[in-house]
Amino acid sequence: MTNIYVGNLDFTTSEDQLRTLFADWGAVETVTIITDRDTGQPRGFAFVEMTSAGQAQDAIRKLNGSVHGVHALIVNEARPKLYLNREHESLTSRDHRRHRI
């Protein structure tokens, strides 16, 4: 299974549209459009999981930089999420807001 990051999406793009776009290159397992946790509005990026690594690489090569809607897509293999070590958290992170008086 290969997880693909799709960035620079138009906010009106649906999961079905992304599934159809990537299905041209192979079997799509899941499509997840990321939304803002407070407003529920799309944030302009998504993740697509494809079952075949070879097909996923073909999709990445063909779709990266292609124009859909008014935006050129950014398509690459998703990187693992980084977890912060709480001991070394900086004041620029969002967690410092919880400790305001």
KEMI-152703 format. One record per residue (C-alpha): residue in one letter; x, y, z. Coordinates in nm, 3 decimals. Layout:
+-----+---------+---------+---------+
: res :    east :   north :      up :
+-----+---------+---------+---------+
:   A :       X :       Y :       Z :
...
+-----+---------+---------+---------+
***
This chain:
+-----+---------+---------+---------+
: res :    east :   north :      up :
+-----+---------+---------+---------+
:   M :   0.000 :   0.000 :   0.000 :
:   T :   0.138 :   0.343 :  -0.096 :
:   N :   0.016 :   0.665 :   0.063 :
:   I :   0.024 :   0.967 :  -0.171 :
:   Y :   0.010 :   1.335 :  -0.071 :
:   V :  -0.193 :   1.556 :  -0.307 :
:   G :  -0.148 :   1.928 :  -0.246 :
:   N :  -0.264 :   2.257 :  -0.394 :
:   L :  -0.618 :   2.125 :  -0.438 :
:   D :  -0.906 :   2.349 :  -0.523 :
:   F :  -1.134 :   2.372 :  -0.217 :
:   T :  -1.428 :   2.238 :  -0.421 :
:   T :  -1.252 :   1.909 :  -0.509 :
:   S :  -1.443 :   1.604 :  -0.384 :
:   E :  -1.318 :   1.263 :  -0.277 :
:   D :  -1.500 :   1.109 :  -0.575 :
:   Q :  -1.316 :   1.341 :  -0.817 :
:   L :  -0.980 :   1.243 :  -0.668 :
:   R :  -1.070 :   0.873 :  -0.673 :
:   T :  -1.161 :   0.901 :  -1.043 :
:   L :  -0.842 :   1.094 :  -1.123 :
:   F :  -0.615 :   0.836 :  -0.957 :
:   A :  -0.818 :   0.534 :  -1.077 :
:   D :  -0.683 :   0.601 :  -1.427 :
:   W :  -0.345 :   0.479 :  -1.294 :
:   G :  -0.458 :   0.188 :  -1.075 :
:   A :  -0.665 :   0.063 :  -0.783 :
:   V :  -0.741 :   0.327 :  -0.521 :
:   E :  -0.793 :   0.201 :  -0.165 :
:   T :  -0.888 :   0.524 :   0.017 :
:   V :  -0.914 :   0.899 :  -0.045 :
:   T :  -0.907 :   1.142 :   0.248 :
:   I :  -0.949 :   1.517 :   0.200 :
:   I :  -0.812 :   1.698 :   0.504 :
:   T :  -1.044 :   1.953 :   0.663 :
:   D :  -0.998 :   2.222 :   0.925 :
:   R :  -1.096 :   2.081 :   1.264 :
:   D :  -1.275 :   2.401 :   1.368 :
:   T :  -1.459 :   2.503 :   1.049 :
:   G :  -1.483 :   2.173 :   0.863 :
:   Q :  -1.366 :   2.347 :   0.545 :
:   P :  -1.114 :   2.171 :   0.317 :
:   R :  -0.752 :   2.273 :   0.376 :
:   G :  -0.640 :   2.219 :   0.015 :
:   F :  -0.468 :   1.883 :   0.045 :
:   A :  -0.555 :   1.515 :   0.059 :
:   F :  -0.410 :   1.167 :   0.090 :
:   V :  -0.474 :   0.887 :  -0.159 :
:   E :  -0.382 :   0.527 :  -0.081 :
:   M :  -0.316 :   0.300 :  -0.378 :
:   T :  -0.280 :  -0.076 :  -0.349 :
:   S :   0.010 :  -0.115 :  -0.595 :
:   A :   0.339 :   0.066 :  -0.538 :
:   G :   0.420 :   0.059 :  -0.911 :
:   Q :   0.085 :   0.209 :  -1.006 :
:   A :   0.123 :   0.471 :  -0.732 :
:   Q :   0.464 :   0.575 :  -0.871 :
:   D :   0.313 :   0.603 :  -1.220 :
:   A :   0.033 :   0.822 :  -1.085 :
:   I :   0.281 :   1.043 :  -0.900 :
:   R :   0.496 :   1.089 :  -1.213 :
:   K :   0.199 :   1.169 :  -1.436 :
:   L :  -0.007 :   1.385 :  -1.200 :
:   N :   0.260 :   1.594 :  -1.025 :
:   G :   0.242 :   1.942 :  -1.180 :
:   S :  -0.070 :   1.865 :  -1.382 :
:   V :  -0.339 :   2.133 :  -1.378 :
:   H :  -0.682 :   2.045 :  -1.237 :
:   G :  -0.926 :   2.328 :  -1.195 :
:   V :  -0.708 :   2.638 :  -1.170 :
:   H :  -0.421 :   2.486 :  -0.970 :
:   A :  -0.117 :   2.277 :  -1.060 :
:   L :  -0.123 :   1.975 :  -0.829 :
:   I :   0.163 :   1.879 :  -0.601 :
:   V :   0.171 :   1.499 :  -0.591 :
:   N :   0.434 :   1.294 :  -0.409 :
:   E :   0.471 :   0.999 :  -0.177 :
:   A :   0.347 :   1.096 :   0.168 :
:   R :   0.606 :   1.127 :   0.441 :
:   P :   0.539 :   0.981 :   0.786 :
:   K :   0.391 :   1.222 :   1.038 :
:   L :   0.652 :   1.362 :   1.274 :
:   Y :   0.571 :   1.355 :   1.643 :
:   L :   0.713 :   1.629 :   1.862 :
:   N :   0.902 :   1.549 :   2.177 :
:   R :   0.705 :   1.740 :   2.441 :
:   E :   1.020 :   1.815 :   2.644 :
:   H :   1.165 :   2.027 :   2.364 :
:   E :   0.848 :   2.199 :   2.248 :
:   S :   0.899 :   2.557 :   2.138 :
:   L :   0.682 :   2.855 :   2.222 :
:   T :   0.591 :   2.888 :   1.856 :
:   S :   0.379 :   2.573 :   1.870 :
:   R :   0.005 :   2.592 :   1.931 :
:   D :   0.019 :   2.417 :   2.268 :
:   H :   0.156 :   2.727 :   2.442 :
:   R :  -0.189 :   2.886 :   2.397 :
:   R :  -0.348 :   2.645 :   2.643 :
:   H :  -0.137 :   2.783 :   2.928 :
:   R :  -0.241 :   3.147 :   2.900 :
:   I :  -0.390 :   3.304 :   3.208 :
+-----+---------+---------+---------+
***
